[in-house]
Amino acid sequence: MTVNFFNTNCTETPRTDSEFGICDDQNNAKAYTDSTNKEKWIVIVKNEANQSIVFTPIDNCIIVLKPGSSDKESTCDGMLTFRDSLFLVELKVQRTGEWITRAIGQLENTVQILLKYHYADLQNIKYKKVYACNRKHPRFTVIDNERNKRFFQKYGFRIDVQAEIVV
C-alpha cells in the first residue's frame, strides 16, 4: 500500500485569507477550513502576509491501515503547507482529561507515517511543526522542554499547543 499526503484529492484549494479557521464537526467527516463561521473554528490561522496556504485533511480522508490489518491508523486531522513549511494539526474540543497527551500521540503517529512514505520530501521542508489545538483551551500551553527536545531530535518537528497558528 502506498500513501501520498502531497498528491491527494483531499487537498483543498489554496487560501490567501489573512485569517481563517480549521473546523472539525466531530461527525467522522474530514476537517476543513472556513472563513465565515467563527463559531465552528477550533483553531485560528493568522496569515497577515496573505501567503498561499494549502490545507489537506488527513483523518477521515487519507486512509492509512495498520500493517497486516484492516484497522485504521490514528492520524491527526490535517496538514497546512506553504512555502518551505509543513504544520500538522490535531483538533480537540475537550474541557478536561488527557487531551494533550492524546493529541500529541496522534501527531507523532502521523509524523512517523509521513517519514515512512515521504522521507525525501520532508528533507526539503525547512519549518516543520505539530500543533495540538483545543478550542476549550485556546491559550498557549507550555510543553515540557525535554519532551519537545526529544521530539525534535527524533523527528525534526517542533511541538506547539495552542488554538492559534501564526504563519
N, C-alpha and C positions, 0 to 999 in steps of 0.2 A: 504494500500500500504506500502510495506517495501522497504527501501532504504539502500543499503550497499555500502559504499565508500571503504571498505577494501577487499571485495571479489567480484570483478567485472572483466568481460572480457575486460574492458577498460584499465586495468593496463599494462604498458609497461614492457619489460624485464629490470631487474636492470642494472644500468650503474655504471662503476667504473672509467670513464674518469676523468682526472684531470681538464678538462674544457669542458663544453658543453652548448648549448643554448636551450631555450624553445621558440618555434615558434607558431604563430597563423596566418594562411594565410587569416583570416578575410573573409572566404567564407562559414560560417556556418558549417565548419568541426571542428573536435576536435583539440585541441592544441597537440603538440608533441615535443619530444626532438630531437636534431640534433647535430652532432659533426663535420660536414664538411662545411656547407654553412652558414658562419658567417653573411652574408648579411640578412638572414632571422631571425636571433636571435633577440628576443625582450628583453630577459633577459639572462645574462651570469651566469652560475652556476660554481663557483670555488670549486673544490673538491681536494685540494692538497694532502689529505691523501688517496685518491682513495677509499673512502668508497663505499659500495654498496648502491646506491640511487635508489629508485623506483619513477617514475613519473606516476601519474594517472590522465588522462584528466577527467574533471568533466563536464564543459559546452559542450553541444552537444554530450555527451556520457552517463553520469549518469542523467537520466531524473527524475526530481522531479516536481510534479504537485502541484499547489496551492490547498489548501483544498477546496473540493466541486467544483472543476473547472477542465477544461481541459487545462488551461493555465499553461505554464512552469514557474517555479520559476526562478528568476535571480540568477545565481550562478557564482562563479569565474571560471577561465579557468582550473585550475588544482591543484594538490597536490603533494608535494615531501615528501617522508617518508624515514627515515634512522635512524638506532639505536634507540634512545629514542627521536626522533624529528619528528614533523609534520609541514610543511610550506604550507600554501595556497597561491596561486599565481594568481593575476589578471593582464592580459597583455593588454596594450594600445599602440596605435601608433597614438598619437594626439599631435599637437603642442600647441594648446590653449584650453581654456574652463575649465570646472569644472571636469576634468578627475580624479583628486584625490578623490573628494567627491563621484563621481560615482563608482570608483574602490573600495573604502572603503565600500560603500553601498553593492556592490556585495559580497565582502569578508565577511562582517558582516552577510548577509543573509545566506551565505554558512556555517559560524560558527554556526548559530542558527540551521540549518538543521543537521549539524554534531552532535551537542549537543542533539538534539531530538532523533536521531537514534543510536548514539554511545557514550552516556554519560559515561558509564562504561569504554569503551576502551580508551577514552581521559584522564581518570584519571591516566592511566599508562604511559602517554607520558609526559616527563619532559619539553621539549622545544617546545613551540607552538608559531608560528608567522604567520602573514599575510603580504604578500608583494604586494604592488601596484607598478607595473613596467611599465615604458613607455620608449620606445626606443628614442623618441624625447626629453625626459628629463632624460638622463642617470645618472646625478649626484644625490647624496643623497639630499633628501628634508626633512627639519625639520618638524615634525608633532607637533602640539600643545600638550604640555606636559599634559594638563588637559584632552584632548581627548584621548591620549594614556593611561593615568592612568585610566580613566573611562572604556575604552575598556578592559584593562587588568583585572580590578576589576570585571567587569560584565561577561567576557567570559574566562579569563585565557590565552588570546593570546596577544602578543605584535604586534604593527604595525610598519612596515618599508616601506619607499617609496624610491626606487632606482632601477636601472637596473642591479644590480649585487647582487647575493646571494652567500655568503661565508659559506660553511658547514664545 
